[in-house]
Amino acid sequence: MSRIDELRLMAKVARLYHTQGLRQTEICEQLHIHQSTVSRVLKRAEREGIVRTTVSLPPGTHTEIEEALQERYGLDEAVVVDSLEEEEQIARDLGAAAAFYLDNTLKATDVIGISCWSASLLAMVNAMHPSQRARSTRVIQILGGVGSPNAEVHAAQLTRRLAEAIGGEATLLPAPGVVGSRSAREVLLRDRFVRQALDLFPKVTLALVGIGATEPSRALASSGNVFSPQELRLLASKGAVGDICLRFFDRTGAAVNTELNDRVISMELDQLRAVKRVVGVAGGRRKTQAIRGALAARLVNVLITDLASADRLLAEPAIASKKAVKSR
């Protein structure tokens, strides 16, 4: 068979398959050739550029940026959304994207852990609707949520409402996120109901977490679960750039260990690393360094963020994490 004959056959088979939508068996019958020949010709047509696959990205989708984030930071998945550079709007947009992500990826066997005092996670719960599909059986609060009764983002509300949306059972952590002393924490850790929640942490398969900057958000500050300005200065002097569940880390994602850790009741960073899927929902200029630190140490393996934050994360040079990463 001459070269032009080969090209003619490739073009004909490719048009029948890709343009006219015929199945390979139908092409075999029409052209009187073997199915193995059809398969081989289609593959060769792709190799030689006769068939090219193009994907036209709809406005508002950022697949290439998501793929770049995944490659750069070793993420399993990234979701990038359009949003204005305004914290409340970012929280709403990220929450809506997180609700869609959870609705489409949640398995009936998942055990969810959720942090609290996060405007983005509250927006996620607000955007969720009850579903009839098989869902998770348990939602566990992984950061103490007792705080100011006037705080909008109350952990118990988040945990219960998420459990209701997925038809699951809520397990609350009935303790503050930050207590006044180490001895106060030790007393609370002996409480039967607090212990019940903590003992379930190793069973979490999907953690939904906010990523906080060192300076607390309005939601966190209003809850009362914050350190004093002097204590925050201590954390900053130790290199802290952000936190997950009030567990602070530096720009490489390494834990910042101070005596303040002994006053926090939440999932620890090493426990978080053991969770199979950790979804970080965070964005905005104020949180960029915190997000970057969390990504550097693989504290999260799914990131939902805004476009401007994604651009900043990709624009900065890579940094090496001090913490060895265990495969999940």
Secondary structure in CASP SS format (residue, H / E / C, confidence):
PFRMAT SS
TARGET T0000
AUTHOR 0000-0000-0000
METHOD secondary structure of the structure
MODEL  1
M C 1.00
S C 1.00
R H 1.00
I H 1.00
D H 1.00
E H 1.00
L H 1.00
R H 1.00
L H 1.00
M H 1.00
A H 1.00
K H 1.00
V H 1.00
A H 1.00
R H 1.00
L H 1.00
Y H 1.00
H H 1.00
T H 1.00
Q C 1.00
G C 1.00
L C 1.00
R C 1.00
Q H 1.00
T H 1.00
E H 1.00
I H 1.00
C H 1.00
E H 1.00
Q H 1.00
L H 1.00
H C 1.00
I C 1.00
H C 1.00
Q H 1.00
S H 1.00
T H 1.00
V H 1.00
S H 1.00
R H 1.00
V H 1.00
L H 1.00
K H 1.00
R H 1.00
A H 1.00
E H 1.00
R H 1.00
E C 1.00
G C 1.00
I C 1.00
V C 1.00
R C 1.00
T C 1.00
T C 1.00
V C 1.00
S C 1.00
L C 1.00
P C 1.00
P C 1.00
G C 1.00
T C 1.00
H C 1.00
T H 1.00
E H 1.00
I H 1.00
E H 1.00
E H 1.00
A H 1.00
L H 1.00
Q H 1.00
E H 1.00
R H 1.00
Y H 1.00
G C 1.00
L C 1.00
D C 1.00
E E 1.00
A E 1.00
V E 1.00
V E 1.00
V E 1.00
D C 1.00
S C 1.00
L C 1.00
E C 1.00
E C 1.00
E H 1.00
E H 1.00
Q H 1.00
I H 1.00
A H 1.00
R H 1.00
D H 1.00
L H 1.00
G H 1.00
A H 1.00
A H 1.00
A H 1.00
A H 1.00
F H 1.00
Y H 1.00
L H 1.00
D H 1.00
N H 1.00
T H 1.00
L C 1.00
K C 1.00
A C 1.00
T C 1.00
D C 1.00
V E 1.00
I E 1.00
G E 1.00
I E 1.00
S C 1.00
C C 1.00
W C 1.00
S C 1.00
A H 1.00
S H 1.00
L H 1.00
L H 1.00
A H 1.00
M H 1.00
V H 1.00
N H 1.00
A H 1.00
M C 1.00
H C 1.00
P C 1.00
S C 1.00
Q C 1.00
R C 1.00
A C 1.00
R C 1.00
S C 1.00
T C 1.00
R E 1.00
V E 1.00
I E 1.00
Q E 1.00
I C 1.00
L E 1.00
G C 1.00
G C 1.00
V E 1.00
G C 1.00
S C 1.00
P C 1.00
N C 1.00
A C 1.00
E C 1.00
V C 1.00
H C 1.00
A H 1.00
A H 1.00
Q H 1.00
L H 1.00
T H 1.00
R H 1.00
R H 1.00
L H 1.00
A H 1.00
E H 1.00
A H 1.00
I H 1.00
G C 1.00
G C 1.00
E E 1.00
A E 1.00
T E 1.00
L C 1.00
L C 1.00
P C 1.00
A C 1.00
P E 1.00
G C 1.00
V E 1.00
V C 1.00
G C 1.00
S C 1.00
R H 1.00
S H 1.00
A H 1.00
R H 1.00
E H 1.00
V H 1.00
L H 1.00
L H 1.00
R C 1.00
D C 1.00
R H 1.00
F H 1.00
V H 1.00
R H 1.00
Q H 1.00
A H 1.00
L H 1.00
D C 1.00
L C 1.00
F H 1.00
P H 1.00
K H 1.00
V C 1.00
T C 1.00
L E 1.00
A E 1.00
L E 1.00
V E 1.00
G C 1.00
I C 1.00
G E 1.00
A E 1.00
T C 1.00
E C 1.00
P C 1.00
S C 1.00
R H 1.00
A H 1.00
L H 1.00
A H 1.00
S H 1.00
S H 1.00
G C 1.00
N C 1.00
V C 1.00
F C 1.00
S C 1.00
P H 1.00
Q H 1.00
E H 1.00
L H 1.00
R H 1.00
L H 1.00
L H 1.00
A H 1.00
S H 1.00
K C 1.00
G C 1.00
A E 1.00
V E 1.00
G E 1.00
D E 1.00
I E 1.00
C C 1.00
L C 1.00
R E 1.00
F E 1.00
F E 1.00
D E 1.00
R C 1.00
T C 1.00
G C 1.00
A C 1.00
A E 1.00
V C 1.00
N C 1.00
T C 1.00
E H 1.00
L H 1.00
N H 1.00
D H 1.00
R H 1.00
V E 1.00
I C 1.00
S E 1.00
M C 1.00
E C 1.00
L H 1.00
D H 1.00
Q H 1.00
L H 1.00
R H 1.00
A C 1.00
V C 1.00
K C 1.00
R E 1.00
V E 1.00
V E 1.00
G E 1.00
V E 1.00
A C 1.00
G C 1.00
G C 1.00
R H 1.00
R H 1.00
K H 1.00
T H 1.00
Q H 1.00
A H 1.00
I H 1.00
R H 1.00
G H 1.00
A H 1.00
L H 1.00
A H 1.00
A C 1.00
R C 1.00
L C 1.00
V C 1.00
N C 1.00
V E 1.00
L E 1.00
I E 1.00
T E 1.00
D E 1.00
L H 1.00
A H 1.00
S H 1.00
A H 1.00
D H 1.00
R H 1.00
L H 1.00
L H 1.00
A H 1.00
E C 1.00
P C 1.00
A C 1.00
I C 1.00
A C 1.00
S C 1.00
K C 1.00
K C 1.00
A C 1.00
V C 1.00
K C 1.00
S C 1.00
R C 1.00
END
